[in-house]
Amino acid sequence: MRVVIAGGHGKIALLLAPLLTGSGHEVAALIRNPEHTDDVRGTGAQPVLCDLENAGADELADVVKGCDAAIFAAGAGPGSGVDRKYTVDLGGSVRLAEAAERTGVRRFLQISTMGAGRPPASGTDEVWAAYIDAKTQAENDLQSRDLDWTILRPGRLIDSPGTGLVTLAPPPVGRSDVPRADVAAVSAGLLPAVHTSGQTLELVSGHTPISQAIAQLAV
């Protein structure tokens, strides 16, 4: 399988790419900073310079064409303002999904966030509110498309080592922490799990092995 990952230098993507390449998949990782090239190559992925916020439709189509799956793992990140929540977390997902539709790439995994799908709580900081709203709109856009999509909403992301034990289920799942390493492992497992197409799933640490948690979603 050839997979394109948007947000190729993000923390989750750098953990996900070696899982995919180690399983024999080809990975094209989109980056906008050439200084990140060596980091991405170190995962076994092919770095592709492409600014998802500003790339033209034809450029994105050329990047995605020939892939079997697309993963949206991009985000504006800490310290970014309201505007970039919409240009990256929403606009980037929309643009990647458009390119996937245009080139016939049906499998699409969107890494969203727990809290999306409902309005931010009253009194929420404006940047966090914009982030939740952007993720919600990105989910809504993807759900409207003729793609084999799966939306993954992780809980509070932490950098502890992965445990391989999770709670993975349709919402609502109680909010809790989840290591980025486990998000990456779940993402790798979901990609070929076509029985999860059309599902929105929430993810936190739990007691079920990842492979079992994914298999149970077919029941």
For each residue, the residues with C-beta under 8 A, 3 or more apart:
1: 25 26 68 69 191 192
2: 25 26 27 28 66 67 68 69
3: 20 25 26 27 28 67 68 69 70 71 191
4: 27 28 29 30 48 63 64 67 69 70 71 96 105
5: 8 13 16 17 27 28 29 30 45 70 71 73
6: 30 52 70 71 72 73 74 92 93 96
7: 10 12 13 30 52 72 73 74 75 92
8: 5 13 14 17 28 29 30 31 36 40 45 47 48 73
9: 13 14 29 31 33 36 39 40
10: 7 13 14 73 74 75 77
11: 14 15 157 159 180
12: 7 15 16 73 111 157 180 183 184 187
13: 5 7 8 9 10 16 17 29 71 73 184
14: 8 9 10 11 17 18 39 40 43
15: 11 12 18 19 180 181 183 184
16: 5 12 13 19 20 71 73 184 187 188
17: 5 8 13 14 20 21 27 29 40 43 44 45
18: 14 15 21 22 43 44 45
19: 15 16 22 23 184 185 188
20: 3 16 17 23 25 27 45 188 191
21: 17 18 24 25 26 27 43 44 45
22: 18 19 44
23: 19 20 188
24: 21
25: 1 2 3 20 21
26: 1 2 3 21 46
27: 2 3 4 5 17 20 21 43 44 45 46
28: 2 3 4 5 8 45 46 48 63 67
29: 4 5 8 9 13 17 40 43 45 46 47 48
30: 4 5 6 7 8 48 50 52 63 74
31: 8 9 34 36 37 40 47 48 49 50
32: 49 50 51 52 53
33: 9 36
34: 31 37 49
35:
36: 8 9 31 33 39 40 47
37: 31 34 40 41 47
38: 41 42
39: 9 14 36 42 43
40: 8 9 14 17 29 31 36 37 43 45 46 47
41: 37 38 44 45 46 47
42: 38 39
43: 14 17 18 21 27 29 39 40
44: 17 18 21 22 27 41
45: 5 8 17 18 20 21 27 28 29 40 41
46: 26 27 28 29 40 41
47: 8 29 31 36 37 40 41
48: 4 8 28 29 30 31 63
49: 31 32 34
50: 30 31 32 55 59 60 63
51: 32 54 55
52: 6 7 30 32 55 60 74 88 92 95 96
53: 32 87 88 91 92
54: 51
55: 50 51 52 59 60 63 95
56: 59 60
57: 60 61 95 98 99 102
58: 61 62
59: 50 55 56 62 63
60: 50 52 55 56 57 63 64 95 96 98 99
61: 57 58 64 65 99 102 103
62: 58 59 65
63: 4 28 30 48 50 55 59 60 99
64: 4 60 61 67 70 96 99 100 102 103 105
65: 61 62 103 105
66: 2 103
67: 2 3 4 28 64 70 103 105
68: 1 2 3 105 107
69: 1 2 3 4 105 107 108 109 191
70: 3 4 5 6 64 67 96 97 99 100 105 107 108 109
71: 3 4 5 6 13 16 108 109 110 111 187 191
72: 6 7 92 93 96 97 108 109 110 111 138
73: 5 6 7 8 10 12 13 16 111 187
74: 6 7 10 30 52 88 89 92 93
75: 7 10 88 89
76: 80 84 85 87 88 89 131
77: 10 80
78:
79:
80: 76 77 84 85 88 127
81: 84 85 127
82: 85 86 126 127 130
83: 86 87
84: 76 80 81 87 88
85: 76 80 81 82 88 89 90 127 130 131 133 134
86: 82 83 89 90 91 130 134
87: 53 76 83 84 90 91 92
88: 52 53 74 75 76 80 84 85 91 92
89: 74 75 76 85 86 92 93 131 134 135 138
90: 85 86 87 93 94 134 135 137 138 141
91: 53 86 87 88 94 95
92: 6 7 52 53 72 74 87 88 89 95 96
93: 6 72 74 89 90 96 97 110 138 141 142
94: 90 91 97 98 138 141
95: 52 55 57 60 91 92 98 99
96: 4 6 52 60 64 70 72 92 93 99 100 108
97: 70 72 93 94 100 101 108 141 142 145 147 149
98: 57 60 94 95 101 102
99: 57 60 61 63 64 70 95 96 102 103 105
100: 64 70 96 97 103 105 106 108 147
101: 97 98 104 105 145 146 147
102: 57 61 64 98 99
103: 61 64 65 66 67 99 100
104: 101
105: 4 64 65 67 68 69 70 99 100 101 108 147
106: 100 147 148
107: 68 69 70 147 148 191 194 197
108: 69 70 71 72 96 97 100 105 142 145 147 148 149 150
109: 69 70 71 72 149 150 152 187 190 191
110: 71 72 93 138 139 142 149 150 151 152
111: 12 71 72 73 152 154 183 187
112: 116 135 138 139 151 152 153
113: 116 131 132 135 153 154
114: 153 154 155 156 173 175 202 203 204
115: 118 120 132 135 153 175
116: 112 113 132 135 136 138 139 153
117: 136 139 153 171 200
118: 115 136
119: 132
120: 115 124 128 129 132 133
121: 124
122:
123:
124: 120 121 128 129 132
125: 128 129
126: 82 129 130
127: 80 81 82 85 130 131
128: 120 124 125 131 132
129: 120 124 125 126 132 133
130: 82 85 86 126 127 133 134
131: 76 85 89 113 127 128 134 135
132: 113 115 116 119 120 124 128 129 135 136
133: 85 120 129 130 136 137
134: 85 86 89 90 130 131 137 138
135: 89 90 112 113 115 116 131 132 138 139
136: 116 117 118 132 133 139 140
137: 90 133 134 140 141
138: 72 89 90 93 94 110 112 116 134 135 141 142
139: 110 112 116 117 135 136 142 143 151 200
140: 136 137 143 144
141: 90 93 94 97 137 138 144 145
142: 93 97 108 110 138 139 145 147 149 151
143: 139 140 149 151 200
144: 140 141
145: 97 101 108 141 142 149
146: 101
147: 97 100 101 105 106 107 108 142
148: 106 107 108 194 197 198
149: 97 108 109 110 142 143 145 197 198
150: 108 109 110 190 193 196 197 198 199 200 201
151: 110 112 139 142 143 199 200 201
152: 109 110 111 112 183 186 187 190 201 203
153: 112 113 114 115 116 117 171 200 201 202 203
154: 111 113 114 157 178 183 202 203 204
155: 114 173 175 176 177 178 202 203 204 205
156: 114 175 176 177 178
157: 11 12 154 177 178 179 180 183
158: 177 178 179 180
159: 11 179 180
160: 177 179 181
161: 179 181
162: 179 180 181 182 184 185
163: 166 179 182 205
164: 182 185 209 210
165: 182 205 206 207 208 209 210
166: 163 178 182 186 203 204 205 206 208 210 213
167: 173 176 202 203 204 205 206 207 208 213
168: 186 201 202 203 206 208 210 213 214 217
169: 173 201 202 217
170: 199 200 201 202
171: 117 153 200 201 202
172: 202
173: 114 155 167 169 202 203 204
174: 204
175: 114 115 155 156 204
176: 155 156 167 204 205
177: 155 156 157 158 160 204 205
178: 154 155 156 157 158 166 182 183 203 204 205
179: 157 158 159 160 161 162 163 182 183 205
180: 11 12 15 157 158 159 162 183 184
181: 15 160 161 162 184 185
182: 162 163 164 165 166 178 179 185 186 203 205 210
183: 12 15 111 152 154 157 178 179 180 186 187 203
184: 12 13 15 16 19 162 180 181 187 188
185: 19 162 164 181 182 188 189 210
186: 152 166 168 182 183 189 190 203 210 213 214
187: 12 16 71 73 109 111 152 183 184 190 191
188: 16 19 20 23 184 185 191
189: 185 186 192 193 210 211 214
190: 109 150 152 186 187 193 196 201 214
191: 1 3 20 69 71 107 109 187 188
192: 1 189
193: 150 189 190 196 214 217 218
194: 107 148 197
195: 217 218
196: 150 190 193 199 201 214 217
197: 107 148 149 150 194
198: 148 149 150
199: 150 151 170 196 217
200: 117 139 143 150 151 153 170 171
201: 150 151 152 153 168 169 170 171 190 196 217
202: 114 153 154 155 167 168 169 170 171 172 173
203: 114 152 153 154 155 166 167 168 173 178 182 183 186
204: 114 154 155 166 167 173 174 175 176 177 178
205: 155 163 165 166 167 176 177 178 179 182
206: 165 166 167 168 213
207: 165 167
208: 165 166 167 168 212 213 216
209: 164 165 212 213
210: 164 165 166 168 182 185 186 189 213 214
211: 189 214 215
212: 208 209 215 216
213: 166 167 168 186 206 208 209 210 216 217
214: 168 186 189 190 193 196 210 211 217
215: 211 212 218
216: 208 212 213 219
217: 168 169 193 195 196 199 201 213 214
218: 193 195 215
219: 216
